[in-house]
Amino acid sequence: MQLPVFLKVSYWFNSFPGPFFPMLDHLVFLLMSALFLSGIGLYAFRVFSKGLSKEMKRLLMRYSEFLFSAGLSGLVLYVFSWQQIPILSMRFLYLVWLAGFGFWKVTILRYHFKDLPQRRAARAERMEYEKWLPKKKKK
């Protein structure tokens, strides 16, 4: 019984890997380009939109930095494999890329769904408390 090609160690750690299948090659390029362009678009949306809260701007900035960095580094990896540069075009680097950006994505999601609601609740509680405190007199 033979293992599939992608389960072999030599597939991931080959110093001179062959090119991807043509369809997979185009798919990787399109995915990395989409990540890169969506990061730029999300940054532009954050900059030009008015009336967003400070927390929402921070969240959009985290997402845009993530998408931009993932797309740009993915495009660099794609160029390395397209040019068939030894060592730098190893398929193992795609696994490192996926693990690194997967961890970053998890931290962003934790901030979005856990930390941000706690901050909003704490801010609302603080505003409720401060409304009874004396304010500075206006001159």
C-alpha positions in Angstrom: 0.0 0.0 0.0 1.4 3.4 -1.0 0.9 6.6 0.8 -0.5 9.6 -1.0 2.2 11.9 -2.3 1.4 14.7 0.2 1.8 12.4 3.2 5.5 11.6 2.3 8.2 13.6 4.1 10.2 14.0 0.9 7.2 15.9 -0.6 7.4 18.6 2.1 11.2 18.8 2.7 12.5 18.4 -0.9 15.1 21.2 -1.5 14.2 21.2 -5.2 10.5 20.7 -5.4 8.8 20.5 -8.7 6.0 22.9 -9.6 2.5 22.5 -8.3 -0.2 21.2 -10.5 -1.3 24.0 -12.9 -4.7 24.3 -11.4 -3.3 24.4 -7.8 -0.7 26.9 -8.9 -3.3 29.3 -10.2 -5.5 28.7 -7.1 -2.6 29.5 -4.7 -1.8 32.7 -6.6 -5.4 33.8 -6.6 -5.8 33.1 -2.9 -2.7 35.0 -2.0 -3.7 37.9 -4.2 -7.2 38.0 -2.8 -5.7 38.1 0.8 -3.4 40.9 -0.1 -6.0 43.0 -1.9 -8.6 42.5 0.8 -6.1 43.7 3.4 -5.6 46.9 1.4 -9.3 47.3 0.9 -10.1 46.8 4.6 -7.5 49.3 5.5 -8.9 51.9 3.1 -12.4 51.2 4.5 -11.2 51.8 8.0 -9.4 55.0 7.1 -12.2 56.6 5.0 -15.2 55.5 7.1 -16.6 58.0 9.6 -18.4 57.3 12.8 -16.7 54.0 13.7 -16.0 53.4 17.4 -12.4 53.2 18.6 -12.8 49.5 19.3 -14.2 48.8 15.8 -11.3 50.8 14.2 -8.8 48.7 16.2 -10.5 45.5 15.1 -10.5 46.5 11.5 -6.8 47.4 11.8 -6.0 44.0 13.2 -7.9 42.3 10.4 -6.4 44.5 7.7 -2.8 43.9 9.0 -3.5 40.2 9.1 -4.8 40.0 5.6 -2.1 42.3 4.1 0.7 40.4 5.8 -0.7 36.9 5.0 -1.2 37.9 1.3 2.2 39.6 0.9 4.2 36.8 2.6 2.1 34.2 0.7 2.9 35.9 -2.6 6.6 35.9 -1.7 6.4 32.2 -1.1 4.6 31.7 -4.3 7.3 33.6 -6.2 9.9 31.4 -4.6 8.2 28.3 -5.7 7.4 29.7 -9.1 11.1 30.6 -9.7 12.1 27.2 -8.2 14.6 28.7 -5.8 16.3 25.9 -3.8 15.5 25.8 -0.1 13.2 28.8 -0.2 10.7 27.0 -2.4 10.3 24.1 0.0 6.6 23.2 0.5 7.3 23.0 4.2 7.4 26.8 4.3 3.7 26.8 3.3 2.9 24.7 6.4 4.9 27.2 8.5 3.0 30.0 6.8 -0.3 28.3 7.5 0.5 27.6 11.1 1.8 31.1 11.8 -1.1 32.9 10.3 -3.5 30.4 11.8 -2.3 31.3 15.2 -2.5 35.0 14.4 -6.1 34.5 13.2 -7.0 32.7 16.4 -5.6 35.6 18.5 -7.7 38.1 16.4 -10.8 36.0 16.8 -10.2 35.8 20.6 -9.9 39.6 20.7 -13.1 40.0 18.6 -15.3 37.6 20.5 -13.9 37.5 24.0 -11.9 40.6 24.9 -13.9 43.2 22.9 -17.3 42.4 24.6 -15.6 42.5 28.0 -14.1 46.0 27.2 -17.4 47.3 26.0 -19.2 46.0 29.2 -16.5 47.6 31.4 -16.8 50.9 29.5 -20.5 50.9 29.9 -20.2 50.1 33.6 -17.6 52.9 34.0 -19.9 55.4 32.2 -22.8 54.4 34.4 -20.7 55.0 37.5 -19.2 58.3 36.3 -22.5 59.9 35.4 -23.1 60.5 39.1 -19.6 61.9 39.8 -19.2 65.7 39.7 -17.8 67.1 36.4 -15.4 70.0 35.9 -17.1 73.3 35.6 -16.9 74.9 32.2 -15.4 78.3 32.1 
